Amino acid sequence: MDIEVTGRRALVTGAGAGIGAAVVRALARHGARVALCAHDERELAELTEELRSTGAEVHPICADLSDAGAVACVEAGCRATLGGCDILVNNVGIAPLQPFEQAGPDDWEALFRLNLLAAVALTRAFLPDMRAQQWGRIVMTGSTLAKYPTAAQVPYAASKAALAVTAKALAREYAADGVLVNSVMPGRIRTSLWERAARARAGGADSTGELVAARSRDIPLGRFGRPQEVANVVLFLVSELASYVNGVALDVDGGLAPHVY
């Protein structure tokens, strides 16, 4: 059986670049009808133009999901263009490098609002429809830091751990309704978001390559991952090839994880 999502209605958040854009490309390439949500109008327009030139059906929704009120707009946009949602990929998030002692209450709240609560709200919006039709796929984009956190990103790791726990609980609750919920846990993936953080940490663009090389040494595959490699796993999870995969938090990290399970 080939991976097949033709005709499925998908909503991907954080879709303007990086992993989100790669997921949109993968879904569109395999026949899904995709609503792509991001806050950057330019990135949305460029990706939409790229995919429509291939004949894909994609619908951009510009929204900032750190604003709780934007969730209703995204839901309305998805329903207006696609008539609903069969596949929900909760990918939006931010990952600041911030020592624990420097992260105040506002920082924690902002992270949880975007990284966790936006996913919760969109899942609540579309879950009843998925249950009614007895078919749905929900994928949360987490992080391996949720399993083995570092002191430099405590609030981020906590938000992603909460997201993974939410996915696991939903997977147990709604599997009988044909709704499968899983998490992908990317490790070190070279995205524009990571590049910006690396430049800030390395002190300039010239040092970024050295930082990448240094951070690649303890990855068994010897390199950072590519966004499309995470997207391929998402595509598998929402396809019928993964019809008995439910409630997993699947590491996509080149073998970096120190744990066995």
C-alpha positions in Angstrom: 0.0 0.0 0.0 1.3 3.4 -0.9 1.1 6.5 1.3 -2.2 8.0 0.2 -4.1 11.0 1.5 -5.8 12.1 -1.7 -8.9 14.2 -1.0 -8.3 14.4 2.7 -8.7 17.9 4.2 -5.7 19.0 6.2 -4.9 22.0 8.4 -1.3 22.7 9.2 -0.3 25.5 11.6 3.1 27.2 11.7 3.2 26.4 8.0 5.1 29.4 6.6 8.6 27.8 6.8 10.6 25.0 8.3 8.9 21.8 9.3 5.4 23.2 8.8 6.1 24.2 5.2 7.7 20.8 4.6 4.6 19.1 6.0 2.3 21.2 3.7 4.5 20.2 0.7 4.3 16.5 1.6 0.6 16.5 2.1 -0.1 18.5 -1.1 2.2 16.3 -3.1 0.2 13.2 -2.0 -3.1 14.7 -2.9 -4.4 16.3 0.3 -6.4 19.5 0.2 -4.5 21.8 2.6 -5.2 24.9 4.6 -1.9 26.4 5.7 -1.8 28.8 8.6 1.0 31.1 9.5 1.5 34.7 10.7 3.9 35.8 8.0 2.0 36.9 4.9 5.0 36.9 2.6 5.9 33.3 3.5 2.3 32.2 3.1 2.0 33.9 -0.3 5.3 32.4 -1.6 4.4 28.8 -0.5 0.9 29.1 -1.8 2.1 30.3 -5.2 4.7 27.5 -5.3 2.2 24.8 -4.6 -0.6 26.1 -6.7 1.8 26.1 -9.7 2.0 22.3 -9.3 -1.8 22.0 -9.3 -2.1 21.4 -5.6 -5.2 22.8 -3.7 -3.9 25.0 -0.9 -5.6 27.7 1.0 -3.5 30.3 3.0 -4.8 31.5 6.4 -2.9 34.4 7.9 -3.2 34.4 11.7 -1.2 34.8 14.8 -2.1 31.9 17.1 -0.6 33.5 20.1 -3.8 35.5 20.1 -6.5 33.2 21.5 -9.1 35.0 19.3 -7.3 33.9 16.2 -8.3 30.3 16.7 -11.9 31.0 15.7 -10.7 32.8 12.6 -8.5 29.8 11.6 -11.4 27.4 12.2 -13.7 29.5 10.1 -11.2 29.8 7.3 -10.6 26.1 7.2 -14.4 25.4 7.2 -15.0 28.0 4.5 -12.3 26.7 2.1 -12.3 22.9 2.8 -15.6 22.3 4.6 -13.8 20.9 7.6 -10.7 19.1 8.7 -9.7 15.4 8.6 -6.0 15.9 9.3 -4.8 18.4 11.9 -1.1 19.1 12.3 -0.5 21.3 15.3 2.9 22.5 14.4 3.0 26.1 15.5 5.5 27.0 18.2 8.4 29.1 19.4 11.7 27.9 20.9 13.6 30.7 22.5 17.0 30.1 24.2 16.4 31.4 27.7 18.0 30.3 30.9 15.5 29.4 33.6 16.3 32.3 35.9 15.7 34.8 33.1 12.2 33.4 32.1 9.5 35.3 33.9 5.8 34.6 34.2 5.0 36.4 31.0 7.6 34.3 29.1 6.1 31.1 30.4 2.6 32.2 29.6 3.5 33.2 26.0 5.2 29.9 25.4 2.3 27.8 26.7 -0.3 30.0 24.9 1.3 29.3 21.5 3.0 25.9 22.0 0.2 24.2 23.9 -3.1 26.1 24.1 -3.4 26.9 20.4 -3.1 23.1 19.7 -5.7 22.4 22.4 -8.1 25.0 21.0 -7.9 23.7 17.4 -8.2 20.1 18.5 -11.3 21.0 20.4 -12.7 22.8 17.3 -12.3 19.9 14.9 -12.5 16.8 17.1 -16.3 16.6 17.2 -16.4 16.4 13.4 -13.7 13.7 13.3 -15.6 11.7 15.8 -18.8 12.1 13.9 -17.3 10.8 10.7 -15.3 8.1 12.5 -12.0 9.2 11.0 -9.4 11.7 11.9 -5.7 12.2 12.3 -4.1 14.6 14.7 -0.3 15.1 14.9 1.4 17.3 17.5 4.9 18.6 16.7 6.8 18.2 19.9 10.5 18.1 20.6 13.0 15.6 22.0 13.6 18.2 24.7 10.3 17.2 26.2 11.9 13.9 27.0 15.4 15.1 27.9 15.4 18.8 28.5 18.3 21.2 28.9 18.6 24.1 31.3 18.7 26.6 28.4 15.1 25.9 27.4 13.1 24.9 30.4 9.8 26.7 29.6 10.0 25.4 26.0 10.6 21.8 27.1 7.8 22.0 29.6 5.4 23.2 27.0 6.3 20.4 24.6 6.1 17.8 27.4 2.6 19.1 28.1 1.7 18.8 24.5 2.9 15.2 24.3 0.9 14.3 27.4 -2.2 15.9 25.9 -1.7 13.9 22.7 -1.3 10.6 24.7 -4.4 11.2 26.7 -6.5 12.1 23.6 -5.2 9.0 21.8 -6.5 6.7 24.5 -9.8 8.5 24.7 -10.8 8.8 21.1 -9.3 5.8 19.3 -12.6 4.0 19.4 -14.0 6.9 17.4 -11.5 6.4 14.6 -9.4 9.4 15.6 -5.7 8.7 16.0 -3.5 11.1 17.8 0.3 11.0 17.7 3.3 13.2 18.3 6.5 13.7 16.3 9.5 14.7 18.4 12.1 16.4 16.2 15.7 16.6 17.5 18.2 18.9 15.9 16.6 20.0 12.6 18.2 22.7 10.6 15.4 25.3 10.0 15.3 29.0 9.7 14.2 29.2 13.3 17.2 27.2 14.4 19.5 29.3 12.2 18.4 32.5 13.9 19.0 31.0 17.3 22.4 29.6 16.2 23.5 33.0 14.9 22.5 34.6 18.2 24.3 31.9 20.2 27.4 31.8 17.9 27.7 35.6 17.7 27.3 35.9 14.0 26.7 34.1 10.7 30.3 33.2 10.2 30.3 31.1 13.3 27.0 29.3 12.6 28.7 26.6 10.5 31.1 25.8 13.3 28.3 25.5 15.8 26.4 23.2 13.5 29.5 21.0 13.1 30.1 20.9 16.8 26.4 20.1 17.6 26.4 17.3 14.9 29.2 15.3 16.5 27.1 13.6 19.1 24.3 12.7 16.6 24.9 9.1 15.5 24.0 10.1 11.9 26.6 12.9 12.1 24.4 15.6 10.8 21.3 17.8 11.5 18.0 16.6 10.2 16.1 18.3 7.3 12.6 19.6 7.7 11.3 17.2 5.0 12.6 14.3 7.0 10.2 15.2 9.8 7.5 15.9 7.2 7.9 12.3 5.9 7.1 10.9 9.3 4.1 13.2 9.7 2.9 12.0 6.3 3.2 8.4 7.4 1.3 9.0 10.6 -1.7 10.5 8.8 -1.8 7.8 6.1 -3.5 4.4 6.2 0.0 2.9 6.6 -0.2 4.0 10.2 -3.7 2.8 10.9 -2.6 0.9 14.0 -0.2 3.6 15.3 -1.8 5.6 18.1 -0.5 7.6 21.1 3.2 7.4 20.2 5.7 10.2 20.7 8.1 9.3 17.8 11.6 10.7 18.0 13.0 12.0 14.7 16.5 12.8 15.8 19.1 10.7 14.0 19.5 8.4 17.0 20.5 11.2 19.4 18.0 10.2 22.1 19.8 8.6 25.1 16.7 6.6 26.2 15.7 3.1 25.0 11.9 3.8 24.9 
